């Protein structure tokens, strides 16, 4: 009950922009606390659940901006980079280094595009090269699909809270980032 109250406060802070400048260590600590009482498989289920919901939200709310060009595209790319950074921290908090490495590479690829250190073709190529890392991270989980589905239902509220916090922080932090 206390954990949910803390997470709800974190979500509200993120949504209101009060926590927009929270240092990454502070955010990771909050993620570690939220996952601390979960079993290892439940932690992985949480990463998968949050990833799925965050991707769905990005596709539904941000992809249009990505296609619009100019500042809208820049904002969408910044959201992607920030979201991948936070998903990396969540995977680290869940003690899933392979998934954290995938998110870190995705974040770096998008960041390089934002900074002009690569172009769209090289960005797409780099992201394509990262896909096997995702496949390798997910391969052991294929045999646990039924367990993950049960955990998604069991931990739905926590997944929603973490997802909302990650999405809110990614979108608010993207507004003022260079």
N, C-alpha and C positions, 0 to 999 in steps of 0.2 A: 504494500500500500504506500509506504514512504517513498519507494523507488518511483512509483508512478507519479506521485506528487512532485518529486524532483524533476522528472522528465517533462511533466506538463509545464512546470515553470521554465525549463530550458526552452521548450517549444515556443512558449509565449515570448520569451526574451528574444529568440531568433526572429520570430515573426514581427516583433515590434522594432527590430533593429538594434536593441540594446546590447545584444551579444555579437553584433557583426564584427567587432574587432577582437574577439576572444582569441588569445594565442592558441596555436594548434595543440600544444601540450595540455591546455585546459580542456579543450574539446575532446581530445583523446581520453583524458582522465574520466570525463563524464561518460564516454562510451564504455570504457572499461568497467566502470561502476554499474552501468545498466546491464552489462552482460555477465557480471561477476557470479551470479547465482545459477547461471545456466550450465548445463552439461555441454561437453565439446560439440556434440552433434547439434544441439539446440543453438549454439553460437553460430555454427555454419549455416543452419537454417535461417537464422536472423540475417546474416549477410546476404543470402540468396533472396530472401523476402524483400529486404530494403532495396537491394539492387534492382529487382524486378519492378517494384513500385516506383522507384526513382526514374528508371528508364521510361516507364509508361508516362509518368508526369512530364518528363523532358520532351518526349515525342508529342504529347498532347498540347503542351503549352509553349515550347521553346523552338521547335523545329521551324515553325513559320518565320520566326525572327532570323534563323540561320539562313533561310532562303531569300530573305528580303534584301540582303546586302547592306553595306555601310555599317553604321553604328549598331543596327539591330543584329547583324551577323557577329560583330565583335562582342556584343553583350552575350549572345547565345554561346559563343566559344568560351567566354569567361565563366559562364554558368557551368559548362561542361568540365572545364579544368577544375573549378572549385568543388564540383560534385564528385569528380574522380578522386580528388585529394581527400575528401571526407570519407568516401567509400574505402579508400586505402587505409585510413585510420581505423575504420570500423573493422576491416579484415585483420588488421594488426591487433586490435583489441580482442578479436575472436581467436587470435593465435592461429591464423590461416595465412602463412607467409606467401604461398603461391598465388593466392588471390590478391593479396596486398601488392605483390610485384606486378601483377597484371594492371591493377588500377594505377599504380605509380607510373608505369610506362605510358598508359593512356593519358594521364595528366601531363606528363612531360611532352608527349607528342602534340597535344593541343596547345600547351604553353609555347612550344617552339613556333607553332603557326601564328599564334597571337603576337609574339615578339618579332615576327618576320624572319626568323631563322630558317624557315622552310616554306615551301609553297604547298598549294592544295594537293598536287599530285604526289609529292613526297610525304605529306601528312597521311594521305590515304594509304600509301604503300607501307608506311611505318605502322599504321594501325592494323593493316592486314597481316603484317609480320608478327604482331602481338597476339593474334587470334589463337595460335597454337598454345600460347601460355595460358589463355583462358580455358581452352579445351583440356589441357593437362590438369589444371586446378579443379575443373568440374568432373573429370573422369571418375575419380573415386566416389563421387557423390551419386552417380547413376544408380548404384545398387541400394542407395538409401532414399530413393524418391518417395516411397510410402511413409517413411519416418519423417522426411522433410514436410510432406503434405500435412501430416498430423501436427507437426510443430508449427506450421504456418497457422493452422486453426487455433491451436493452444496459445500461441504467442502473438496473435493478431494485433492486439492492442499495443504491445511493445513495438512491434514492427511499424505500425502506423505512427507512433510517437517519434521513433528514430527517423523514419522516412520524412515526416513533416519537418523535423529539425534540420535535416540535411538539405532538403529542398529550399527551405526558407533561408538558411545561411548561404547556400550557393547563389541564390538569386539576389539577395541583398548585398552580398559581398562583391558581386560582379558589377554592380552599379558604379562604384568608385574606383575600381582597380585599373591600374595602367595597363 
